[in-house]
Structures are given as structure tokens and as C-alpha cells.
Amino acid sequence: MIIAGIIIAVCLLIIIGSYNSLVRKRNNVDNAFGSIDAMLKKRFDLIPNIVATVQQYAKHEESLFSKVTEMRTKGYEQLSSEDKAEFDKAFTQASRKFIAVAENYPELKASENFLQLQRTLNEVEEQLSAARRTYNANVTDYNNAVMTFPSNLIAGMFGFTAKTVLSIPEEERQNVNVKNLFQS
């Protein structure tokens, strides 16, 4: 009787320990996504400043700036997680065009406001990249716990499911053709 009680107590402790570990790992994933979300919001808020600065120098580049402004008009808080990921992709493409526009306007590159905004944008991009790496590391750790024995049994019982790591689109994996960057 005592041995059966000890076995039940040990099993219960294992279940509780596994469950708590899974909860901590899931919370780490959510926290890491929150960091990405904060960086996306910061970048989102930079857009009006960048657009206003550049528009002073490049009035005829309306299509690029209107696309960036259009992305900005949606309230950030109204965006779903999928919309935020889509915004991230669209903004990355638009920012590449933005830098190309800046390269074509020497007086823009010399503007102190533009240089400060560009530095800030680069800093945010670096922070966003670090937040993505942290998120993916936390997702991998969480997924390992959800998929490995014995915690996978507990995960199944309590509805813990695997998360998806962030990945870059196929077009961004291609090698950059530097020769094409210098042709305008």
C-alpha cells in the first residue's frame, strides 16, 4: 500500500513538473513574440517620420511613399498576428526600395534628419532580427518539450501543440546580385 502511494506520488510529481515546464516554455514563446511585436510596432511608428523626411527631397517618388503610407494607415493595434507578419514582409520590401531611392539622392543622404532616421531604422532592424532569433530558439525549445517523451504525453493531455518557427520567404534566401544594384 505504501509503495503504491509512493509510485502514485512520483507519477503525480512528474506530471506536475512536466506540465509546469510546458507552461513556462509556452510563456517564453509568447514573451518572445511580444518582443517581435514591440519591434514591429517601433518600426511601424518610424514610417511617418521617414516618409515625411524623404518626401521633402523626392516628390516624384510618390508610388513608393504612398505604398509605405498605405501600410501605415491601418492602426497597428487592429492588425492580427498574420497581418503583422504580412506587414513585416511588405515593409522589408518597401524599405529596400526606400534605401535605393536614398542612394539616388545625394542631398537626401546628407540630410541629418534622414541619417538619424536611417540609423534608427537600422537599429530597429537589428533588434527585430535578434527578437526573431530569440523567438525561434524558444519555439524550438517548446516544440522539443511538446514532441519528446514523456512530456509529449502531458502535452497531449493538456492540449499543448507545436508552434511554427519564423522563416524568411524564398526570394530573400537568394544571393544578392550586386551588379544589378548598381544599375539604375
N, C-alpha and C positions, 0 to 999 in steps of 0.2 A: 504494500500500500504506500509506504513512504517512497519507495523507488519510483512508483508510477507518478506520484506527486512531484518528485524531483524532475522527472522526464517532461511532464506537462509544463512545469515552471520554466525549464530550459527552453522548450519549444516556444512558449509564450514570449520569453525574453528575446529569442531570435526573431520572432515575428515583429515584435515591437521595435527592436533595433533596426531591422530591415525597412520597416515602414517609415520610421523617423529618418533614416538615411535617404530614402527615396524622396521624402518631402523636402529635406534640405537641398538635395540636388535639383529638384524641380524649382525650388525657390531661387537657387543660384542661376538657373536658366532664365527665369523671369526677370531677375535682377539684371542680368547681362543684357537681355533685350531692352530693358529700361534704359540702360546706358546708351545703347544704339539709338533708341528713341530720342533721348535727350540730345545726342549729337545731330541727329537728323533735324530736330526742331531748331537747334542753333544754326545749322546750315540753312534751313528754310527761312529763318529770320534775317539772314545775311543778304538774301536775294534782293530785296528792295534797295538796299544801300549800294550794292554792286551795280544794279541796273541804273539807278539814278546817276552814279558817277560815270559810267560808261556812256550813257545816253548823251551826256554833255559833249562828248568827243566824237561820237559815231551815230549821228542821227539817221543815216541811211541804212543802218543795220537793223531795221525795225523787226524783221521776221524773227531773228534770234531773240531779241529782247521781249517781243510780245509773247513768244513761247515760254520764256522764263517767267514773265509776269503772269501768264495764264496759269502756270503751275502754282504760282504763289497765291492766286486769288481764292483758291479753296482754303478754308480755315484748317489749320493743321490738326486741331483737335477733332475735326469732323472726319479725318481720314482713318480708315481701318488699317490694320497691320499690313494687309495686302496692298492697299493704296500707298502706304508709306514706303513699302518695298518698291512699288512701281515708280513712285516719285523719286526715290533714290536712283533708280536706273535712268530715268529721264533727265534728272538733274546732272548726273555724271556725263551723259552725252552732251547736254547743253553747255556744261562748264568747259568741256574740251573745245567747243566752238567759241566760247567766250574767250578763252586763252588765245585761240587763233586770231580772233578779232583784235585783241590787245597787241599781239605781235605785229599787226599791220598798221598800228597807230603809235608811232614813237612818242608823240606828246602825251598819249594816254599812259604809256608805260612810265613816263617821267612824273606823272601826277602823284603827289604824296598820298592823296586820299586813295587812289587806285592801288598804290603799292601797299598801303596798310590793309586795305580790304583783301588784297591778294594774299598777303601774309596770314591774315586771319583765316581766310578760306583754306589755305594750305594746312594751317594748324588744325582746323576742324576736320579736314580730310584725314590727317594723321590720327587724330583721336578717334574718328569713326572707324578707321581701319583697325586700330587697337581694340576697340569695343567689339568689332566683328570677330576678331581672333579670340577674345575672351568668351564671347557667346558660343562660338563653335567648340571651344575647349569644354565649356560647361555642358553643352548639349551632348558631346561625346561621352563625358563622364556620366551624365544622367542616362544616356542610352545604354552604356555598358552595364549600369546597375539594373536597368529595366530588362535587359536581354540575357543576363548571366544568372546562373543557378547559385544560390537558392532565392536570390532576391527577385528573380523573374516570377516565381510563384506568388510572392507577396504583391508584386506589381500587377499581376493579372487579377488577383483577388480584389484589389482596391482601385482598379481602373487606371493605373499609370500606363501611358502609352509613349512610344518613342517619339522624339521631336526631330525636326528636319534641320540640318545644318545649313547655314547660308552659303550659297555658292555664287560664283560670278558667271555672267552669261558667256556663251561660247565665243561671241565676237570679241569680248575683252580678253580672251585667252590667246588670241592670235598674236604673233610677233608684230611689233610696230614697224611699219615701213617708213623709216626716217626720210628716205628720198622723197616720198610723197608729201611729207610735212613741209618740205621746203619749196614745193611747187604751189603757186597760188594763181 
